[in-house]
Amino acid sequence: MSMQQAGLAMPNPNPPVPPLTPRQAAALDDAATLGECTRWRQRPDGEREAESVFALQGMYCAACAGIIESALIAVPGVARADVNAASQRVLVQWDPRNARASQLVAAVQAAGYRALPAQHEAARVARQRESRQALWRLFVAGFCMMQVMMLTTPGYLAEPGDIAPDMAALLAWAAWVLTLPVLLFSAGPFFSSAWRSLRQRRIGMDVPVALGIAITFVAGTGATFAPSGPFGNEPYLDSLTMFVAFLLAGRWLELRARARSTEALDALLQRLPDSVERLGSDGVAHTVPVARLVVGDRVRVAAGQAFPGDGQVLDGSTQVDEAMLSGESRPVERSAGDAVVGGSINLAAPVVVQLQRLGEGTRYQQIVELLQHALTQRPAVMRAVDRLAGPFLWGVLLLAALAAAVWSVIDPSRAVWVAVSVLIVTCPCALSLATPAALLSAAGGLARRGVLVQRLDAIEALAHVDTACFDKTGTLTQDRLVLAATVLAPGADSNLLLARAVSLAALSHHPLSAALVQSLPAQAHGWREVHEVAGQGIEAIDEQGRCWRLGAPAWVGVSAEAQAARPRVACAPWPSLPEEQVCFEFDEALRPDALGAVQSLGAQGLAVRLLSGDAPASVQAIATRLGLTQVQGGATPEDKLAAISTLQAGGHRVLMVGDGLNDGPVLARADVSFALAHGSALAQQRSDFIVLGSRLDQVPAAHQLAQRTLRVMRQNLAWALVYNAACVPLALAGLLPPWAAGAGMALSSLGVVLNALRLSR
């Protein structure tokens, strides 16, 4: 029974990429479809500019990136096209007045590849189809390889004359027939990729592979049908099927490994539900697509479903998973009146939410745009490898030709497979994957921790920093004060004074009063004639008719230091005796993880500095609590910029962490910068990393991961170079048959990808 009869229909071996139909083109140009993958920007001249992200299919090597970029740049209206071979995405910057999205997709398809909106459901389906087809190719190659080896093995084991000539010819012809599916179907991607490269007048990494397969088949055909001819009777076909099977096995495993490295990012990019229950004015629920929702709609979000936008809970209480959006791994409680974030997951029970922001205005969409930007970047080291790939591959072809020429003199019967081994073993696939696989895996690992990477180059730069500079207010400290000390006069009644102070503070909205209420147990008191004096404090009459004041020490009548290092308020009756006075000192509240983050960075070998525009005394107090000795207070944005520049001029590589509007210039000037999610839009725009949950402990964790990434990159590059240095001489010496060369090439590529995957844990 054939596979067709069994219901296992094999895909077309080399399916052509069909042109877009009018219906498909209209769907791609539809505003709803375009909105899923496009960000609109305002140019200086007032015109709109589009940045679209497309998922690619059909890429088999890094050289494909240049072919796709050239095809897109040739479209009128396209200003820039960046392809990331590791994530198989392309970022296209284009003018909507001169181009359409369907034209961009058509240009990619004309070059022999497929492109789909990155967040479109069709992109996910296409990835699954590509994976199934790769598995089919591997199955056919493996099955035929075993049959060919079974047919050629007797020729290796039998003594001369043991096998009749007609039987030997029959075995050889049967092996040749079984090689045809491997050549025409399984090896199709190598030939199609090589043809696309040559058609674009480029040389890709599949060119030497395809050339090696073709030469081996020609030699094997000659040996099969003309054993006494120039190719001799060497059975090349078993080697051909073996190294095609090994290459496809390595490529399929590599494809699966690369998919794992981006699955966390894809999960975040595709987190919104397709549809949701919208409640009408009569309370009846109707299921509608998310694209039809508008601000103000009331929706019912079921347990296990993602919130379609930012909003406020109107009815019900639940637990929400915000791990992918804030880095907080524990579920958070949300009930009526609480805010929820689009893209977070409702875990416990259905709730009714009123939508306040949708689409581009949501925090989720901002995160998606940042991730899309990171996924389509090509770091400088990747661009350098791409530039070197062309000359390197020309060298491979020249080396193979020289090897064939030399061996045709030494031993003509071995010249073909020596040349083929050289072509296969020197293909720089592992070298081209060494860096992007590590960077992409690290970006996925950081995303799961709640740290978004805006510039992939910054991961490598982060590993080299030696100095960390922190802003103070909003970065190391919270936007509130805490009670630091209570100073009671000798002989004072502490219970009475504290009760009077906290009950008076509850009547005021001043930040120091709020801090006092949060720090002391609540007390009830029947105050009357409450009066608040602007800039001084609050006073009221107690039940005994006595006036009490809470506020500035001088106004209360309490002597205080002329220049106190920390804010103070006093409480006492007016007028008062010395034993009836109490004074409270306040300090800025450190973030819970500030001390741990500073200590971790110091333990990792970084010098930590504090740069702040606040009063020097306040800055020094925070520095003392954190154990920092290198402090600069009262610094203007220009002073901070000068301090960073001075450090860089001295040979230091500087990491800056900030959150404020005035931190924008210094974040842009630093070698690497972090912005906290609660900070200003300018600070986030100028930074290399954004910490979604504003958790400072992620800064040393990211630095540690960057150092691991650098080690993995070096390991991958070292392995690729050692592999070539060891195998090329073996191939030239005739000690490495083609099947072993194919296995080595596949294992080297798979090895660097699996090594990089360790970073995503």
Disulfide bonds with the S-S distance in Angstrom:
none
